[in-house]
Amino acid sequence: SEISEDAPSGTAVALLYVQDRDSGANGEVRCSIDKDIPFRLQRSQGNYYSVVTAGELDREQVSEYNVTVRAADGGRPALQSSAVLALRVLDVNDN
């Protein structure tokens, strides 16, 4: 995906759907991303999550982010999975 470096905070860059076919706690899925990036994970309805901007982007400092989304179920032990979103920051002519 691509996002402009002048995108305002809260701009959605990805929509995710997570699913676990188990029932009870084993079927409940929690998602997370790293805290040290200018993005956050926002839960929508049901099993949908949005990755949104949570700070300013500066292409001259960082031109691409690899955002790792981790999902874990509520089982004991918890089963986990992850996926990486490659987000390219587009330059704005900021002479």
N, C-alpha and C positions, 0 to 999 in steps of 0.2 A: 504494500500500500504506500501511497504518497500523501504527504501533508505539507502545506505551506508553512514556512517559518513564522508567518504573521497570523496564524490561526489563533483565535481567542481561546482562553482557558475554557474547558468544558466541551470542546469540539470533539465529536465522536470520530474515531479513526477505524474502529472495527466493531462488529456485532458478533457475539459468540453464543452458541447454543450448546449446553452440556446436558448429558443424559446418562443415567445409570439405571438399568432395568431391574435392579434389585428392589426389594420392598423394605420399609422401615428405615432404620438408621443407615443400613447398607446402601440404600438408594438415594440418600441425601448427599448432594455434592456441594462442596465449598471451593471457590476459586480464589486465586491470589496472584499478584505480580510483585516484582521487586519494588522496594521503596525508594531506591536511589535514582530513579528516572522521572522525567517530567510527564508521566502518564499515571492514571489511576484506573482501577476497575470499578465499575458502577453496576450494581445489580438492577436488572429491569424486572419485568414480570416473569413469573415462573422460572424457567431454567435459562433465561437469557441474561447475558452480561454485555456491557459496552466498555470498550477501552477508550478513554477520553483524555484529552490533554489536561494536565494539572499544573502547568507552568509555561514559561516562555521557552520557545525553541529558537536556537541560533545556529543556522546551517554552517556558519564559519567555525563554530566550536565543535559541533557534532553533526555529521551529515546523514547518519543512519543509526537507528536503534534496533536492536534485536530484543524484543519484549517477550520474555518467557512467561506464559500463563500456565499455572499449576492448578490441577484439579485433584481433590481428594474426597473420598466418600466417608461416611460416618461409621464404617465398620471397624471392628477390632481384630486384627490390625487394619488400619486404613489402607485402601488401595489407591495408588496415585498414578497420574498421567500428566504429561506436559506437552505444550506445543509452543513453537517460536513464531512470532509475528515479526517480519522484517518491515520496518517503517522508514521510508526514505524522506528526508526533510528537503523540501524544494526551496530554492533561493528566491528571495524577493530582491529586486534591484534597489539596494539600500546604499547608494553611493556614499 
